[in-house]
Amino acid sequence: MIGYHIILLFAVFTANCSSPDASVYDEPHNGSETEANISMDTHLTINNLVQDIAEHPAFKGFGELLLPSDNNTRYYNTPISNIGALMPYHNAVHPEEEVAALNRLINDVNDNKSVFYSFYNEQQIKQDPRKSNTGLFFYRGDPDAPFAIVCPGGGFSYVGSLHEGLPLAWEISKKKLNAFVIRYRIGSEQWATEDLAQAIRFIFDNASTLKVDTKNYSLWGGSAGARMVGNIAYYGVNASVQGNYPEPATAVIAYTGQSLYSENFPPTFITVSANDPIANVRVMERRAENLKNAGVTVRYERYERAGHGFGLGTGTDAAGWLDKAVDFWKEQMKR
């Protein structure tokens, strides 16, 4: 299997980002005061606790996978209003956006729609129990419309789906396109990339059931998630799974120090902020130029004050970047 080099700039991060508030995990878990009042159709608010996400009846069987870590019980007493403390590599976290995206899933469950899919089977999970911590969250657009897979970041030490996955997928689905958010294995870029390839395979193999078009799919990633997307764009899906699966119609790559490029890259949308303390803007600009010089169609969007891990960019000068990325993706679609 291809080895991937992980670059986690911890020193830079430590110098520029604050640590999680100790109050997030310094008290024992005594149970949620609200859990007895939560039913299948109860919407979450920022006043709920992290535990209420994990144990919401609509998320039975996968609620824990919505949260950043493999074991989140130490965070259960944290109010959702402070959920950014669980995702220290991320910036511009707006709990109202996370709650709205979660409530969309709750609505879909109550409309008898499946919102979570395991892409490994029981035998595969038995062989590697870590694969039980994987899956796809599905935000439906129009039936048989193309699909995106959103790969949240987290330095391969956590998965920031709440900020950098679900809100993005929901916005994409509002544009009548289908969107999945991948929950991948923590701890290894190679594992995460293999999980992404397996997820692509699963969607292709179940496209008729999922009611998605496979011809014009896109991959989206931020930070560590962008490394996963870059690996698939460079090496191909078939380097990690058996089969003959095509490259995406578009790769959306946000704020990563990865510099892979080749003439075989799909059309690529790249974005970063100049004040990013982790992903150097010059590295990303050089990658964009290298891709262009190799003949790849590229759109590059630079912002100045959005920092690292800005998600939708709400409240920063990167607000609206997702609309530009979707427009770019649509331009690449084959009719």
C-alpha positions in Angstrom: 0.0 0.0 0.0 1.2 3.5 -0.8 2.7 5.2 2.2 1.6 8.8 2.8 3.7 11.4 4.7 1.8 13.2 7.4 2.7 16.8 8.1 1.2 18.1 11.3 2.6 21.4 12.2 2.1 21.2 16.0 4.6 23.8 16.9 3.0 26.4 14.7 -0.4 25.4 15.9 0.6 25.6 19.5 2.0 29.1 19.0 -1.1 30.4 17.2 -4.1 28.5 18.6 -5.5 28.1 22.1 -5.9 24.8 23.9 -9.3 23.3 24.7 -10.8 24.9 27.8 -10.1 22.6 30.7 -13.7 22.9 31.8 -14.7 20.9 28.8 -13.5 17.7 30.4 -12.7 18.3 34.0 -16.0 17.1 35.5 -17.3 13.6 35.6 -20.2 12.6 33.3 -23.3 12.5 35.5 -25.9 12.2 32.7 -27.6 15.0 30.7 -30.3 17.0 32.5 -32.2 17.1 29.3 -31.9 13.6 27.9 -35.2 12.4 29.5 -37.0 15.1 27.5 -35.5 14.3 24.1 -37.7 12.3 21.7 -37.1 11.1 18.2 -38.2 14.4 16.7 -36.7 16.8 19.3 -34.5 19.5 17.7 -31.2 20.3 19.3 -30.3 23.8 20.5 -26.9 25.3 21.5 -28.1 24.9 25.1 -28.1 21.1 24.8 -25.1 19.1 25.8 -22.7 17.1 23.7 -24.2 14.0 25.2 -27.5 14.9 23.7 -26.0 14.6 20.2 -24.4 11.2 21.0 -27.5 9.8 22.6 -30.3 11.5 20.5 -32.8 8.8 19.5 -32.7 9.9 15.9 -29.0 9.1 15.9 -29.2 5.7 17.5 -26.3 3.5 16.4 -24.1 6.3 15.1 -24.5 9.3 17.3 -21.0 9.0 18.7 -19.6 9.1 15.2 -20.9 12.6 14.7 -18.5 13.8 17.4 -14.8 14.5 16.9 -13.1 11.6 18.8 -13.6 7.9 19.1 -14.5 8.2 22.8 -16.2 11.5 23.6 -17.6 10.8 27.1 -15.2 13.3 28.7 -16.9 16.0 26.7 -20.5 14.9 27.4 -21.1 17.7 29.9 -20.0 20.4 27.5 -22.7 22.7 26.2 -23.0 22.7 22.4 -22.5 26.5 22.6 -18.9 25.6 23.5 -18.4 22.8 21.0 -15.5 24.6 19.2 -13.4 23.6 22.2 -13.6 20.0 21.0 -12.0 20.9 17.6 -8.8 22.9 18.4 -7.5 22.9 14.8 -10.7 24.7 13.6 -11.6 28.3 13.5 -14.8 30.4 13.0 -16.9 27.7 14.7 -20.6 28.8 14.9 -22.6 26.4 17.1 -25.9 27.6 15.5 -24.6 26.2 12.1 -23.7 22.9 13.6 -27.1 22.6 15.3 -29.0 23.5 12.2 -27.1 20.8 10.2 -27.8 18.2 12.9 -31.5 19.1 13.0 -31.7 18.6 9.2 -30.6 15.0 9.9 -33.2 14.6 12.6 -35.9 15.8 10.2 -34.8 13.3 7.6 -34.8 10.4 10.1 -38.3 11.4 11.1 -39.2 11.4 7.4 -38.0 7.7 7.3 -34.9 8.6 5.3 -31.6 6.8 6.0 -28.9 9.4 7.0 -26.0 7.1 7.9 -24.4 4.3 5.9 -21.5 1.9 6.9 -19.2 1.4 4.0 -17.4 -1.6 5.6 -19.2 -4.9 6.0 -19.2 -7.0 9.2 -16.4 -9.2 8.1 -14.1 -6.2 7.3 -14.9 -4.7 10.7 -14.2 -8.0 12.4 -10.8 -8.1 10.8 -10.1 -4.5 11.8 -12.4 -3.2 14.7 -11.2 0.4 14.1 -13.3 0.3 10.9 -16.4 0.4 13.2 -15.6 4.1 13.6 -16.4 4.9 10.0 -19.4 5.7 7.9 -21.1 8.3 5.7 -23.7 10.9 6.7 -26.0 11.7 3.8 -27.6 15.0 2.9 -30.0 14.5 0.0 -30.4 16.8 -2.9 -32.4 16.0 -6.0 -32.7 12.3 -6.9 -30.1 11.1 -9.4 -28.1 14.4 -9.0 -24.3 14.2 -8.7 -22.8 13.7 -5.3 -20.0 15.2 -3.2 -18.0 13.6 -0.4 -16.9 16.1 2.2 -13.8 15.1 4.1 -13.4 17.1 7.4 -10.0 17.8 8.9 -8.6 17.4 12.4 -5.0 16.6 11.9 -5.9 12.9 11.8 -6.3 13.2 15.6 -10.0 13.9 15.4 -12.7 14.4 12.7 -14.3 17.8 12.7 -17.5 16.8 11.0 -19.7 19.1 13.1 -17.9 22.2 11.8 -16.2 21.2 8.6 -18.5 18.5 7.3 -22.2 18.6 8.1 -22.8 22.3 7.5 -20.9 22.2 4.2 -22.9 19.1 3.1 -26.2 20.7 4.1 -25.4 23.8 2.0 -24.4 21.7 -1.0 -27.7 19.7 -0.7 -29.7 23.0 -0.7 -28.3 23.5 -4.2 -30.1 20.3 -5.2 -26.9 18.2 -5.2 -26.3 15.2 -3.0 -23.6 15.3 -0.3 -22.0 12.8 2.0 -19.7 13.5 5.0 -17.2 10.8 5.7 -16.3 9.7 9.2 -12.9 8.0 8.7 -10.5 6.2 11.0 -8.4 8.5 13.3 -4.7 8.1 13.6 -3.3 7.7 10.1 -3.4 9.5 6.8 -3.1 6.2 5.0 -6.1 4.7 6.9 -8.2 7.8 6.2 -7.3 7.7 2.5 -8.2 4.0 2.3 -11.5 4.8 4.0 -12.2 7.6 1.4 -11.5 5.1 -1.5 -13.8 2.5 0.1 -16.5 5.1 0.6 -16.3 6.0 -3.1 -16.5 2.4 -4.0 -19.6 1.9 -1.7 -21.4 4.9 -3.3 -20.7 3.7 -6.8 -21.8 0.1 -6.0 -25.0 1.4 -4.4 -25.8 4.3 -6.6 -29.2 3.1 -7.7 -30.3 2.6 -4.1 -28.9 5.9 -3.0 -30.3 7.6 -6.1 -27.1 9.5 -7.0 -25.4 10.1 -10.3 -21.8 8.9 -10.3 -20.6 10.6 -13.5 -19.8 14.0 -12.1 -18.9 13.4 -8.4 -16.7 15.7 -6.5 -14.4 15.3 -3.4 -14.1 18.1 -0.9 -11.5 18.4 1.9 -10.2 20.8 4.5 -6.7 20.5 6.0 -6.2 16.8 6.8 -9.3 16.1 4.7 -7.8 17.9 1.8 -4.8 15.6 2.0 -7.1 12.7 1.6 -8.6 14.3 -1.5 -5.2 15.1 -2.8 -4.1 11.5 -2.4 -7.1 10.2 -4.3 -6.6 12.9 -7.0 -2.9 12.0 -7.4 -2.9 8.2 -6.9 -6.4 7.4 -8.0 -9.2 5.5 -6.2 -7.9 2.2 -7.5 -4.6 2.4 -5.7 -6.6 1.7 -2.5 -9.5 -0.5 -3.6 -9.9 -3.1 -6.2 -12.0 -2.1 -9.2 -12.1 0.5 -11.9 -13.4 3.7 -10.4 -13.0 7.0 -12.2 -11.4 10.1 -10.8 -13.7 12.8 -9.5 -15.0 15.5 -11.9 -13.7 18.1 -9.4 -11.4 18.2 -6.3 -12.0 21.0 -3.8 -8.9 21.5 -1.6 -8.9 23.9 1.3 -6.0 25.0 3.5 -3.5 22.2 3.4 0.3 22.1 3.1 0.2 19.1 0.8 1.9 19.9 -2.5 1.1 16.8 -4.7 0.2 17.6 -8.3 0.3 16.0 -11.8 -1.2 16.5 -15.2 -3.7 13.8 -14.3 -5.3 15.8 -11.5 -9.0 16.5 -11.9 -10.1 20.2 -12.2 -9.3 21.6 -8.8 -10.7 24.4 -6.7 -8.1 25.6 -4.1 -8.7 28.0 -1.2 -6.7 29.3 1.8 -6.4 32.4 4.0 -3.2 34.4 4.1 -3.1 34.4 7.9 -3.5 30.6 8.2 -1.0 29.5 10.9 -0.8 25.9 9.7 -1.2 25.8 5.9 1.3 28.2 4.3 -0.4 30.4 1.7 2.7 30.4 -0.5 2.8 26.6 -0.5 -0.8 26.5 -1.7 -0.2 29.2 -4.3 2.7 27.3 -5.7 0.6 24.1 -5.9 -2.1 26.0 -7.8 0.5 27.3 -10.2 2.1 23.9 -10.7 -1.3 22.4 -11.5 -2.0 25.1 -14.0 1.3 24.7 -15.6 0.6 20.9 -15.9 -2.6 21.8 -17.8 -5.1 21.3 -15.0 -8.1 23.6 -14.8 -7.7 25.5 -11.5 -9.6 28.1 -9.6 -7.7 29.7 -6.7 -9.5 31.8 -4.0 -7.3 33.5 -1.5 -8.7 35.2 1.6 -6.8 37.4 4.1 -8.3 37.0 7.6 -10.1 33.7 7.8 -7.4 31.6 9.6 -7.3 27.9 9.5 -10.2 25.4 9.4 -12.8 28.1 8.7 -15.5 25.7 7.5 -18.2 27.8 5.7 -16.2 30.9 6.6 -19.1 32.6 8.3 -18.1 35.8 9.9 -14.8 35.9 8.0 -13.8 37.3 4.6 -14.0 33.7 3.3 -17.8 33.7 3.7 -19.4 32.6 0.4 -16.5 30.5 -0.8 -18.6 27.3 -0.9 -20.9 28.9 -3.5 -17.9 29.6 -5.7 -16.7 26.1 -5.3 -20.1 24.6 -6.3 -20.2 26.9 -9.3 -16.8 25.6 -10.3 -17.9 22.0 -9.9 -20.9 22.6 -12.0 -18.8 24.0 -14.8 -16.8 20.8 -14.9 -19.8 18.5 -15.1 -20.1 16.5 -18.3 -23.6 16.6 -19.7 
